[in-house]
Structure formats: C-alpha cells, structure tokens
C-alpha cells in the first residue's frame, strides 16, 4: 500500500502493524492524540462522519480528519487528506507456455508465466516447507532443476511491500526427474541385407530399463527386460531408452534393414496335351518373371523349351538380387506309339447313279478313322468312330488313316476310286389355261372355283424322247387335266435306269363360292334433298354393286333400286346377287323472306321486330356475327343487338329450306360511361367540400345527368357539382343522336366529424419526484377511438415535439394537448391544462456493516442504512436494517416524506465463504452394544471435526475420532480454516441397549441364595470365590461354603449382529459370604413351626431319586414323595392333614435323615 500525504496544521499517519489482509484489506489511521473531539470523513461522501476517535480503521480510499483542541474551541483543525492505496494485491494467476502433461526429464521443461504484478516469488512444493525458486515474472522449470524425481506444485506470490499482504496464484503441477537415459546405439547380429524369409536381430545398448523401438514399417514396439527385436521386412529402425520414471533418451541413430523379395514360384504352361505322339514335341513356357535367369529340371536355361522325351518338367527363377524362387508347378510328359496302316473294303459297286451311295469300311476298329476324299481336286476329311462306315455319294478318290485314343495317326491306306452317273434333267411342268375357264395361280399353288379344271403339260419335250414318264396321279402321258384337289408332279427315267428328280409339284385347291350377300343401312331410306343414306353389304372379300362400284358400302343421294354380288378371296363370285333396296329423296321448302317492323338502325336502348314468311311447320332463326343458330322457332323475333339475321322454314316431311337473304341490324354505339374526377379528396373533415367533374371520351356529348344513389333521383344536369355532405353519386351523358351512356362508377363522398376537446389523464399522479416523470395520457379521439391518432402537446404554452398519446412530463408547469384522429381531423380545441408539481429527492444514504465480512455460508451479515422515512434495498427489502446470507453487491435507497426515492447508496460487497463439504461417519465396530461399552466413530477430513448426538454438542475429537457411548443419532461437522462449519453429515444411529441393575445376593433358604433385580430367567452368571460356577437361574443351591457373587443379563433378539442377538450384563454384585449351619446336619425343613401347613425341604447333597415320607407321631405314613433330584428347594403341603405334629424322613440308599415339624393352626 502507498500512503500519499502532505503537511498542514495536523498530520494523518498509518499505524504500523495494523494492516489486515482480509477482503480489500484495512489499516488503522491516526491523527494527533489528546484532542477534545474528532471527525473523520471519506472523500467520496464528505458530509458523512465515519469516525469520532483519534484513530480509525479503513480500507483503500481518501480520508479527511479534523479535531477541536478543547471543549471551548470554536474552530476545527484540519489535517491534510490521506489516500490509502491498494492494501491487498490483485489476484495473480500462473499459466504454462506449453502443455504440463507428461513428465520432464533432464534438460526438458516448461516455462511458467505469471500475470502482471508488482513483484514475484515463485515457490516449489517441498517438505516440510516450500522452496523459493524464482523472483521474475517467468520461471523456466527443467527436470534437472531438482534432485529427487517426483510431482511438484509451483505457485507464484506477489506481496504489497507496505502492508505485507500477498496474493498467491493457482498451483501448477509438474512431474520432474533430474536425468534421462543416454542416447542408445543399435547393433545387428547378422547382415542387414538379405532375402525375404530370413531375419536379423537388432539390440539396443541400453539395458537398465525398457526400449521403445520405432519402425518405418509396423507399429512401435516396447521391450522390457530384453533389449532385442527381430526384423523380417525392409525397415528403418531407431530406438529410445526409457527408464523406470518414464524418462526417455534422445533417439538412436537409425539403422536400415533391406529385405529383398524372393520371386514367386514360376507358373509353367504347356502349349498342348501332355501326351504326344512319337516324333512330335511340346512347347512348355514359364510366365515372365522379369530380369533374372531360369533353371529347368532338364538343365535348359531359356524361358521356353521344346520337350520331346517322356518325363517331369519344372523350373526355378533367380532374380537380380540372387534370391531363388520356389520350384514351379510340375508337368509330366508321355510319348505314345503310332497305330498300324489300315486297309479299305466296299459294301457295293464303286459305280452308281446319282442319289445312290456306296459304303467303305476301314480295317482299323480300335478307336477312330480319318477318311480323306479328293472330289475333282477338292480334298476333305471325315472322321468316323471305330467300325462305322463312310458313305460315298459322289465320284471321288478316297483313303483313310487310323486315329487311336491318344490322338496318334497311322500312315494312309491304299486309296479307292468311286464313279457316280448323273440323273436326267429334272422335268419342267407348265399350266395350260382356257379363255372360257380362268384360274387363280400363286406360284405353284392353283385355286379353282367349284366346277372348273386346269391342264398340266411337259415343256422342252425334245430332251425326254427315249425314256418313260410317271405323274403323281399314276398317269404316263406327257400332259394331264386336273379337276380335283391334290399335288401334281412328274418323274423321268433315262436309258441308264437313272431317274430324274421329281418336277416341282403344283398344289391344286378347289375353292367354294360365297353365299348370297345382304344389304344393311343405318339411316332412313327416305330423306330430304341434299341428304344421303349409306348402303353396306354383308362382309365379303370383294364386292360388285349394280352401280358398278366395288366397295363394301356406297353412298346414295338420289332415288333408285340397288343390289350387290359378293366375291371371296379366291376370286369366286356368289351365285346370286343381294335383294334390291329402294331409296326415296323428298324436295326442300321454298326459300323464306324477312320483313322488319321499323328502322334497322337504332340506339342501344331501342329494338326492331323481324318476321319470316309462312312455314308448313316451324322457323329456324340464326345470327351470323355471333354464330348463334336455331335461337328461336317463332315466326317473329325481337332484335336489340347488331347482327346479320337469317331464317329457315321446315316442311311437313321435316325438310329444311335454304336460309333467307340476310337482314342487317345495326345498333348504334352509345357514349362510353363517363368517369367522375374529384378536384380534391372525397374524404374530408366537416366544414370542407369537394367538386366532382364528369369526364367523357366521346366528342358529340350534349347533356349530363347526375344521380344521387341514396335516393335514386336526378341531382344535377351540369358537367360538375359541388358536394359538402356525405353521399353516393354517379353521372351519365347523352350524345347528339340522343343515345345515353351507362352511368359511371359510383363516387362516394365521406365527410368526417371533428373530434371533441380531449381530456388529459395523469396516470401516476401530478406530483412527482425530481428525476421522475408524470405520465400524462390524452383521451382518444371520440370519432375513431380504435385507430391511430396523433397529438400536439404544449408546455406552458410552448409546442413540444412529442406526437404520441402519452407524454412523460419531468418539469413543473402546465401541459395541454390537441388530438388529430386517423382521418386527419383535428379536435375543436386544446384540452384543459394539467399542472405538474416536482418534489426534491432525499440525500444519498450510507450503509454500515455489522458483523464479519466475509462470513460463512450458514451465517449472516447485518447492513444498516442512514435514517429516513422509508427504505428500498437492492434485494427488495424495505427495513432500515437487513440481514443477508448470500454473497453479492448491496445498496439502499431511502424514501423521504414526499415518498421520493434517493439515488443508490455506496455498494457493500458481501462475501461468503463456502462451507466445507459434509463428510461421512465411519464406525470402527458394531454400532449396537450394551450400556457402558463404546464404539469408535470417525470421519475423513483435513479439517477439525465436531460431534453431535441428536441436538447435544459433544465437542471436538482428537484426530477426527470420537468414542460413542450414548445411544442416538450421531452427526459430525468439520470446521475449515475460515472457521466455517460443514453441513451435518448423514446421521449414524448408535443403538445402546440397557444393562440390568447391579444385583444383590441374598440367602433365601438354608442352602439357597438368590439374585435380586431384573434379568433374563436363565441369564445369571454365578461366581464362587471369584470363579464361575454352573447354574444360570435367578437362585441356586449352595453346595459349599464361600464367597458368592452374581451378574444378571438382558438378551436382545433378533438384532442385526452376526449371531442375531446381543447379551448385556449387569455389574457383578457385592460378595455374599455363605456358611452352612452345622446344626442342620445336611437337612433343613422350614418354617418350623408353619402357620400354613406348607414346608420347604432342602438337603445339602444333590440326592437323585430320594424318598420323602411324612408320618404322624404314632408312625403312620401320611404322605410319600419321590424327588427326581434335590438340586433346589422342594415343598410339601400338609395343610389338609388333620394333625399338628409330623415326622419327615428323607431316605436314599445309605442316606437317611428325619426332622420333627409342627403346624400352628
């Protein structure tokens, strides 16, 4: 902190050693002591006294002080103002110039940078205290900057030299080691260039830790415990050494391993079968393996070889690197012997007619024969299987070679020669027809109609003079006549006995004739002149009408009789023509005339009547311009449109006459409808007007007629009119020919009323505080309240620029408004004046804080405002004092008697220290136990732990451990270094079960003692002379003299313990000394005498099966009992026995004792 000061009549000085470093920090200021009174003020609020002593504790700021010397002094002595500069340095942050992840070994490291500050102190974590490692804004940390490797935390601190207050940055953790392994070297255990399939081992010189190998091919490899890797492929390999701390060396020099490829096995391919005939050879080729050499199994060294001898063939390839391929695939070649030369035999004469054959057989029958024929110099081969013959049809020279199953050929056999005599020339047959008997011929297919015939004749007869003839119908003459369907051809035989080929056959078909046709029609056979009817024959291939026409249908337009003959697709006609059809054509009526009722030229609002001359039936009117036809069937029509009109009449036969001459009707063009033009807007405010003018397009306009559309009456006859009222108006014009135009479009005139005088509403009142504004709102125009309006505001008579309905008035004075509605109509007058009053604001309040700041999150801070009538805090509170429990900036505004709100006070920053996180309770044993025991409970935290059971505070437990002895719900809260307590932990219930009250041992019989107090029925432990004895009942039989003690127990079950129960014991009772009465002689019966007749019997020994007998005094047996075991007191009841004295005997084997007892009744 820096104190800036000067010299005057008094001096303000800081008090050394009074600086505090919480929040913004504080310091105590002092002015001259021993004066009567003092006043301290802050320069930011010079009218507010903040202290009245010679000293004051303040934060950063500028402060003034003054004092009076004595009570009688009237003047103040003023000290020069002092500025307390920053006390606590601003927060400082530390950051790394690069990543801090991983480890830093040896000279590797990272630079840490601090944010801007006055000074710097870098510290490294160390035990027992951090070590200062730098004082500049940047700190370079390397692995060799430390001696012992590990993870270290670095922080930077800046300190104010005046206040000694400091700020420490965030911590940055770095893992550092002082050294890294040296650069390793790589050695190979063999050559580093070799053929594929071999390997080389590479070893690192570093053996103290692991080696990380990097390969150009394949993933990185890390070896631990061994420093060797095996390389099988071409690679560039380097290695870095890595010690146990993860520190790595520089990378070694790389070593390159070259692995040359081994050629793939060649693939050999034969050019043919691997079984060849004797004397042949086979070409075997290897695929192209590139540069290198080939070595065949028969020692040849070329890529291809010719194999002629039987055996196996394979090859290897050696590439340019000297690497030898695997052996190729292998082929085995075999050599086959040739078959013997065959001989030829014929099954018929070797000379024969054309069309006949001779069969030749070879003596070779083991597989196949290959026959070779030479026909007039043309040689061809035919292959036959085993014993199959060769059939010869031509003259030829023929030989044969035997072909065995291995594909080997013998030498050719001795040849044989065959001769074939040629056939006679095939005869040519022609068709002879007669004029009186036509035929249909299509090539060699001949069609005859029923009853017709055809003649066939041999042509070029000179070539067939010495032989014989035979027709297909067995005739032997040169010519024949056919009258029936069939195939007709001729064969000629020459003198050598060779027959010709059959002549081309003629196919004769006898066709039937078509049946008599029938005529049909789809329209009447009687019609008007100009009409027609279509006559259609029944279906046929061709037609012949009596009109000479040959179509399937004919069109008839004149009267007459009609028939038709049918012709089929073979050209055969029907025997009979169709029946006759008669057609009648009627004449048309005469052409009509048109008479007009008046002029054929008129205005659009006029018309004329047109009348036709008489008709037998109806009239048909048409208009050519509009292409309307048959629009009327009356004799007369009324016409009011231009057009060309004609009429037709219809006879009784329904025949329509020709159209009459055209009558031209002309409707004059009316003037165009005028347009109304307004010389000013047709919507205006009351008090204005508009002139409407009739605009027309025609030149011959003579008259005007204005119409009031609301009344339908004529309004004016001038070309323009003046309108002052709301209404709807239209106009029409008349030309010099008295033709009227249509009325114009309607012009609407709207006269809008003026708004009434507006009224001002003071929405938030007319009295406001200084700086506030009064919202003045004009009433809406009554004419159009739901539409947009504009407003003119005045202040004290001066026009303002505001044109909205609302005006925010800040100045005191008079305001008025005039409104203009959406129609632009202005109100009749300004509103009445609204007067605004402005009240002053309170002085700015000052907040004082009561309590610690910062405070714990479960605590609070009280803020007090300087006094006034009311208060408005930034958090919404309205009291003078507020208690806050949340961090934030707080201010207050005061409210004076005018209800005006001051400006905000100074800001108070409330700082809240977060509570430490709640912890959990851990139990060191069973949490269910007996009263008087305890269980250790603990929590894990770096802070001090305080314990509660229920609402009771138990206090602090050393080492965050507490020994719980009370039952109930335990919670724990830890207190951090700010004094803040965490929320209570989750409750841990300790279940403490009650123990019985310490019992007292009493003697209840001659040989029986008993425990007093509560306990389970069999929950007692008895002691004799300090040692446990048998028996767990509340009372026991005493068998020997001594000191007896007991403790009782409660058993709780079921319960959440391993054996499902808990047994709680009382404290051990006081000692009860027991000494048997020797006078009893081992048998005691009491009370004696008895007032009830009931006696208790005890014996000193544990008799089993003892007999108890009761006698009267004269020796008579009154009662008898057998006691199973005398291990406790037994009773005998003599209350109903009518005697007062008895003898009781106890007897067992050698034991027998008696007692005299009596009853007092």
WOUR-V875121 format. One record per residue. N is the residue number from 1. RES is the residue in one small letter. D_LAST is the distance of its C-alpha to the last C-alpha in whole Angstrom. Layout:
n:res:d_last
N:RES:D_LAST
N:RES:D_LAST
This chain:
n:res:d_last
1:x:111
2:x:114
3:x:114
4:x:118
5:x:119
6:x:122
7:x:122
8:x:122
9:x:121
10:x:117
11:x:116
12:x:113
13:x:112
14:x:109
15:x:106
16:x:106
17:x:103
18:x:102
19:x:102
20:x:99
21:x:100
22:x:97
23:x:99
24:x:103
25:x:102
26:x:102
27:x:104
28:x:104
29:x:107
30:x:108
31:x:110
32:x:111
33:x:108
34:x:108
35:x:109
36:x:108
37:x:107
38:x:108
39:x:108
40:x:108
41:x:109
42:x:110
43:x:113
44:x:112
45:x:111
46:x:113
47:x:111
48:x:108
49:x:106
50:x:104
51:x:103
52:x:104
53:x:103
54:x:106
55:x:104
56:x:103
57:x:102
58:x:104
59:x:104
60:x:108
61:x:110
62:x:113
63:x:112
64:x:113
65:x:112
66:x:113
67:x:112
68:x:113
69:x:113
70:x:112
71:x:110
72:x:114
73:x:115
74:x:117
75:x:118
76:x:116
77:x:117
78:x:117
79:x:117
80:x:118
81:x:117
82:x:115
83:x:114
84:x:111
85:x:112
86:x:110
87:x:107
88:x:105
89:x:108
90:x:108
91:x:106
92:x:108
93:x:107
94:x:108
95:x:110
96:x:111
97:x:115
98:x:114
99:x:111
100:x:108
101:x:107
102:x:107
103:x:108
104:x:110
105:x:112
106:x:114
107:x:117
108:x:116
109:x:114
110:x:114
111:x:115
112:x:112
113:x:114
114:x:112
115:x:113
116:x:115
117:x:113
118:x:115
119:x:114
120:x:112
121:x:109
122:x:108
123:x:105
124:x:104
125:x:100
126:x:100
127:x:97
128:x:96
129:x:98
130:x:101
131:x:104
132:x:107
133:x:110
134:x:113
135:x:114
136:x:116
137:x:116
138:x:116
139:x:114
140:x:115
141:x:112
142:x:113
143:x:111
144:x:113
145:x:112
146:x:109
147:x:108
148:x:104
149:x:104
150:x:102
151:x:101
152:x:102
153:x:102
154:x:104
155:x:104
156:x:107
157:x:106
158:x:108
159:x:108
160:x:109
161:x:111
162:x:110
163:x:107
164:x:106
165:x:104
166:x:104
167:x:104
168:x:103
169:x:104
170:x:102
171:x:102
172:x:104
173:x:103
174:x:105
175:x:105
176:x:107
177:x:108
178:x:111
179:x:113
180:x:114
181:x:115
182:x:119
183:x:121
184:x:121
185:x:124
186:x:124
187:x:125
188:x:126
189:x:126
190:x:129
191:x:132
192:x:131
193:x:133
194:x:133
195:x:133
196:x:130
197:x:127
198:x:127
199:x:125
200:x:125
201:x:122
202:x:122
203:x:120
204:x:119
205:x:120
206:x:116
207:x:113
208:x:111
209:x:109
210:x:110
211:x:113
212:x:114
213:x:117
214:x:119
215:x:121
216:x:124
217:x:123
218:x:119
219:x:116
220:x:115
221:x:114
222:x:111
223:x:111
224:x:108
225:x:108
226:x:112
227:x:115
228:x:117
229:x:117
230:x:120
231:x:122
232:x:124
233:x:126
234:x:128
235:x:127
236:x:127
237:x:124
238:x:123
239:x:119
240:x:117
241:x:115
242:x:111
243:x:109
244:x:105
245:x:105
246:x:107
247:x:110
248:x:113
249:x:117
250:x:120
251:x:121
252:x:123
253:x:127
254:x:127
255:x:128
256:x:130
257:x:129
258:x:132
259:x:131
260:x:134
261:x:133
262:x:134
263:x:136
264:x:134
265:x:136
266:x:139
267:x:139
268:x:142
269:x:144
270:x:146
271:x:149
272:x:149
273:x:147
274:x:146
275:x:148
276:x:152
277:x:155
278:x:157
279:x:160
280:x:157
281:x:155
282:x:152
283:x:152
284:x:148
285:x:147
286:x:145
287:x:143
288:x:145
289:x:142
290:x:145
291:x:146
292:x:146
293:x:147
294:x:146
295:x:146
296:x:146
297:x:145
298:x:149
299:x:149
300:x:151
301:x:150
302:x:152
303:x:149
304:x:151
305:x:152
306:x:154
307:x:152
308:x:154
309:x:153
310:x:149
311:x:146
312:x:143
313:x:144
314:x:142
315:x:142
316:x:141
317:x:142
318:x:142
319:x:142
320:x:143
321:x:140
322:x:141
323:x:137
324:x:138
325:x:136
326:x:134
327:x:137
328:x:138
329:x:137
330:x:139
331:x:141
332:x:143
333:x:146
334:x:148
335:x:152
336:x:153
337:x:156
338:x:158
339:x:159
340:x:162
341:x:165
342:x:165
343:x:168
344:x:168
345:x:169
346:x:170
347:x:169
348:x:172
349:x:175
350:x:176
351:x:178
352:x:176
353:x:177
354:x:175
355:x:171
356:x:171
357:x:169
358:x:170
359:x:166
360:x:167
361:x:164
362:x:163
363:x:163
364:x:160
365:x:157
366:x:154
367:x:153
368:x:155
369:x:159
370:x:161
371:x:164
372:x:167
373:x:169
374:x:172
375:x:174
376:x:177
377:x:176
378:x:172
379:x:170
380:x:166
381:x:163
382:x:161
383:x:158
384:x:157
385:x:154
386:x:155
387:x:157
388:x:158
389:x:161
390:x:163
391:x:165
392:x:168
393:x:170
394:x:173
395:x:176
396:x:174
397:x:174
398:x:171
399:x:169
400:x:165
401:x:163
402:x:160
403:x:157
404:x:154
405:x:150
406:x:150
407:x:153
408:x:156
409:x:159
410:x:162
411:x:166
412:x:167
413:x:169
414:x:172
415:x:173
416:x:174
417:x:176
418:x:176
419:x:178
420:x:177
421:x:180
422:x:179
423:x:178
424:x:181
425:x:181
426:x:178
427:x:180
428:x:180
429:x:180
430:x:181
431:x:180
432:x:183
433:x:183
434:x:185
435:x:186
436:x:185
437:x:181
438:x:179
439:x:176
440:x:173
441:x:173
442:x:170
443:x:171
444:x:171
445:x:169
446:x:171
447:x:170
448:x:172
449:x:172
450:x:172
451:x:175
452:x:177
453:x:178
454:x:178
455:x:181
456:x:180
457:x:183
458:x:184
459:x:185
460:x:188
461:x:189
462:x:191
463:x:188
464:x:187
465:x:191
466:x:190
467:x:187
468:x:185
469:x:182
470:x:179
471:x:177
472:x:173
473:x:174
474:x:176
475:x:180
476:x:182
477:x:185
478:x:185
479:x:184
480:x:182
481:x:180
482:x:177
483:x:175
484:x:172
485:x:169
486:x:168
487:x:169
488:x:173
489:x:174
490:x:177
491:x:177
492:x:181
493:x:181
494:x:184
495:x:186
496:x:184
497:x:181
498:x:179
499:x:178
500:x:177
501:x:174
502:x:173
503:x:175
504:x:173
505:x:171
506:x:172
507:x:169
508:x:170
509:x:168
510:x:169
511:x:167
512:x:166
513:x:168
514:x:166
515:x:165
516:x:166
517:x:165
518:x:163
519:x:164
520:x:161
521:x:161
522:x:158
523:x:160
524:x:162
525:x:166
526:x:167
527:x:167
528:x:169
529:x:172
530:x:170
531:x:167
532:x:167
533:x:165
534:x:164
535:x:165
536:x:163
537:x:163
538:x:161
539:x:160
540:x:163
541:x:164
542:x:167
543:x:169
544:x:172
545:x:173
546:x:176
547:x:176
548:x:177
549:x:173
550:x:171
551:x:168
552:x:164
553:x:165
554:x:168
555:x:168
556:x:170
557:x:171
558:x:174
559:x:175
560:x:175
561:x:174
562:x:172
563:x:171
564:x:170
565:x:171
566:x:168
567:x:169
568:x:166
569:x:165
570:x:168
571:x:171
572:x:171
573:x:171
574:x:170
575:x:172
576:x:172
577:x:171
578:x:169
579:x:169
580:x:171
581:x:169
582:x:171
583:x:170
584:x:171
585:x:172
586:x:172
587:x:174
588:x:172
589:x:173
590:x:176
591:x:175
592:x:173
593:x:174
594:x:172
595:x:173
596:x:172
597:x:171
598:x:172
599:x:173
600:x:171
601:x:170
602:x:168
603:x:165
604:x:161
605:x:160
606:x:163
607:x:164
608:x:166
609:x:166
610:x:168
611:x:169
612:x:170
613:x:173
614:x:172
615:x:169
616:x:169
617:x:165
618:x:163
619:x:164
620:x:163
621:x:163
622:x:162
623:x:163
624:x:164
625:x:163
626:x:159
627:x:160
628:x:158
629:x:159
630:x:159
631:x:157
632:x:158
633:x:160
634:x:162
635:x:165
636:x:165
637:x:163
638:x:162
639:x:162
640:x:161
641:x:161
642:x:164
643:x:165
644:x:167
645:x:167
646:x:168
647:x:167
648:x:167
649:x:168
650:x:167
651:x:168
652:x:167
653:x:167
654:x:165
655:x:167
656:x:167
657:x:170
658:x:171
659:x:170
660:x:172
661:x:174
662:x:172
663:x:171
664:x:170
665:x:168
666:x:168
667:x:165
668:x:166
669:x:164
670:x:162
671:x:162
672:x:158
673:x:156
674:x:156
675:x:153
676:x:152
677:x:152
678:x:150
679:x:152
680:x:149
681:x:145
682:x:144
683:x:141
684:x:141
685:x:139
686:x:140
687:x:144
688:x:145
689:x:148
690:x:149
691:x:152
692:x:152
693:x:156
694:x:157
695:x:158
696:x:160
697:x:161
698:x:164
699:x:168
700:x:169
701:x:166
702:x:167
703:x:164
704:x:161
705:x:158
706:x:154
707:x:151
708:x:148
709:x:146
710:x:143
711:x:146
712:x:148
713:x:151
714:x:154
715:x:153
716:x:157
717:x:160
718:x:161
719:x:160
720:x:157
721:x:155
722:x:153
723:x:149
724:x:147
725:x:144
726:x:141
727:x:143
728:x:144
729:x:148
730:x:150
731:x:154
732:x:156
733:x:160
734:x:163
735:x:166
736:x:170
737:x:170
738:x:167
739:x:164
740:x:161
741:x:158
742:x:155
743:x:153
744:x:151
745:x:148
746:x:146
747:x:146
748:x:143
749:x:143
750:x:140
751:x:140
752:x:136
753:x:135
754:x:135
755:x:131
756:x:130
757:x:129
758:x:126
759:x:123
760:x:121
761:x:118
762:x:116
763:x:113
764:x:111
765:x:113
766:x:116
767:x:114
768:x:114
769:x:113
770:x:116
771:x:116
772:x:114
773:x:116
774:x:116
775:x:116
776:x:119
777:x:119
778:x:122
779:x:122
780:x:123
781:x:126
782:x:126
783:x:129
784:x:127
785:x:123
786:x:122
787:x:125
788:x:126
789:x:128
790:x:129
791:x:129
792:x:131
793:x:129
794:x:131
795:x:129
796:x:131
797:x:134
798:x:134
799:x:134
800:x:131
801:x:131
802:x:128
803:x:129
804:x:125
805:x:123
806:x:120
807:x:122
808:x:120
809:x:121
810:x:120
811:x:123
812:x:123
813:x:125
814:x:126
815:x:126
816:x:128
817:x:128
818:x:131
819:x:130
820:x:132
821:x:130
822:x:131
823:x:134
824:x:135
825:x:136
826:x:135
827:x:133
828:x:135
829:x:134
830:x:131
831:x:128
832:x:127
833:x:126
834:x:123
835:x:122
836:x:120
837:x:118
838:x:117
839:x:115
840:x:114
841:x:112
842:x:109
843:x:110
844:x:108
845:x:105
846:x:103
847:x:100
848:x:98
849:x:95
850:x:91
851:x:90
852:x:90
853:x:93
854:x:93
855:x:89
856:x:86
857:x:86
858:x:82
859:x:84
860:x:86
861:x:89
862:x:90
863:x:94
864:x:95
865:x:98
866:x:100
867:x:100
868:x:101
869:x:101
870:x:99
871:x:99
872:x:99
873:x:98
874:x:99
875:x:96
876:x:96
877:x:94
878:x:95
879:x:93
880:x:94
881:x:92
882:x:91
883:x:88
884:x:90
885:x:88
886:x:91
887:x:94
888:x:97
889:x:100
890:x:99
891:x:101
892:x:101
893:x:103
894:x:103
895:x:104
896:x:105
897:x:106
898:x:108
899:x:106
900:x:108
901:x:107
902:x:108
903:x:109
904:x:106
905:x:105
906:x:105
907:x:103
908:x:100
909:x:99
910:x:95
911:x:95
912:x:91
913:x:90
914:x:88
915:x:85
916:x:84
917:x:83
918:x:79
919:x:77
920:x:75
921:x:71
922:x:71
923:x:67
924:x:67
925:x:64
926:x:61
927:x:61
928:x:57
929:x:55
930:x:52
931:x:51
932:x:53
933:x:56
934:x:59
935:x:62
936:x:66
937:x:68
938:x:71
939:x:75
940:x:78
941:x:81
942:x:83
943:x:82
944:x:79
945:x:76
946:x:73
947:x:70
948:x:67
949:x:64
950:x:64
951:x:65
952:x:64
953:x:67
954:x:66
955:x:70
956:x:72
957:x:71
958:x:74
959:x:76
960:x:75
961:x:71
962:x:68
963:x:64
964:x:62
965:x:58
966:x:58
967:x:57
968:x:59
969:x:63
970:x:65
971:x:69
972:x:72
973:x:75
974:x:78
975:x:81
976:x:84
977:x:87
978:x:88
979:x:84
980:x:83
981:x:80
982:x:80
983:x:78
984:x:74
985:x:74
986:x:72
987:x:68
988:x:66
989:x:62
990:x:60
991:x:57
992:x:54
993:x:51
994:x:48
995:x:46
996:x:42
997:x:41
998:x:41
999:x:37
1000:x:35
1001:x:33
1002:x:30
1003:x:27
1004:x:24
1005:x:23
1006:x:24
1007:x:27
1008:x:27
1009:x:29
1010:x:30
1011:x:33
1012:x:32
1013:x:35
1014:x:36
1015:x:38
1016:x:39
1017:x:36
1018:x:38
1019:x:40
1020:x:39
1021:x:41
1022:x:39
1023:x:41
1024:x:41
1025:x:43
1026:x:45
1027:x:46
1028:x:44
1029:x:42
1030:x:40
1031:x:38
1032:x:38
1033:x:35
1034:x:33
1035:x:31
1036:x:32
1037:x:31
1038:x:32
1039:x:34
1040:x:36
1041:x:36
1042:x:38
1043:x:39
1044:x:38
1045:x:39
1046:x:39
1047:x:41
1048:x:40
1049:x:43
1050:x:43
1051:x:46
1052:x:48
1053:x:50
1054:x:52
1055:x:54
1056:x:58
1057:x:58
1058:x:59
1059:x:56
1060:x:55
1061:x:52
1062:x:51
1063:x:48
1064:x:48
1065:x:46
1066:x:44
1067:x:45
1068:x:43
1069:x:40
1070:x:40
1071:x:39
1072:x:36
1073:x:36
1074:x:33
1075:x:33
1076:x:30
1077:x:28
1078:x:30
1079:x:27
1080:x:25
1081:x:28
1082:x:28
1083:x:24
1084:x:22
1085:x:18
1086:x:16
1087:x:14
1088:x:13
1089:x:10
1090:x:8
1091:x:6
1092:x:7
1093:x:8
1094:x:12
1095:x:14
1096:x:18
1097:x:20
1098:x:24
1099:x:26
1100:x:30
1101:x:32
1102:x:33
1103:x:32
1104:x:33
1105:x:32
1106:x:29
1107:x:27
1108:x:23
1109:x:22
1110:x:18
1111:x:18
1112:x:16
1113:x:17
1114:x:20
1115:x:22
1116:x:21
1117:x:21
1118:x:18
1119:x:19
1120:x:23
1121:x:24
1122:x:27
1123:x:28
1124:x:31
1125:x:31
1126:x:29
1127:x:31
1128:x:28
1129:x:24
1130:x:22
1131:x:19
1132:x:17
1133:x:14
1134:x:12
1135:x:9
1136:x:11
1137:x:11
1138:x:10
1139:x:10
1140:x:8
1141:x:11
1142:x:14
1143:x:17
1144:x:19
1145:x:22
1146:x:25
1147:x:28
1148:x:32
1149:x:35
1150:x:35
1151:x:32
1152:x:29
1153:x:26
1154:x:23
1155:x:19
1156:x:17
1157:x:13
1158:x:10
1159:x:6
1160:x:4
1161:x:0
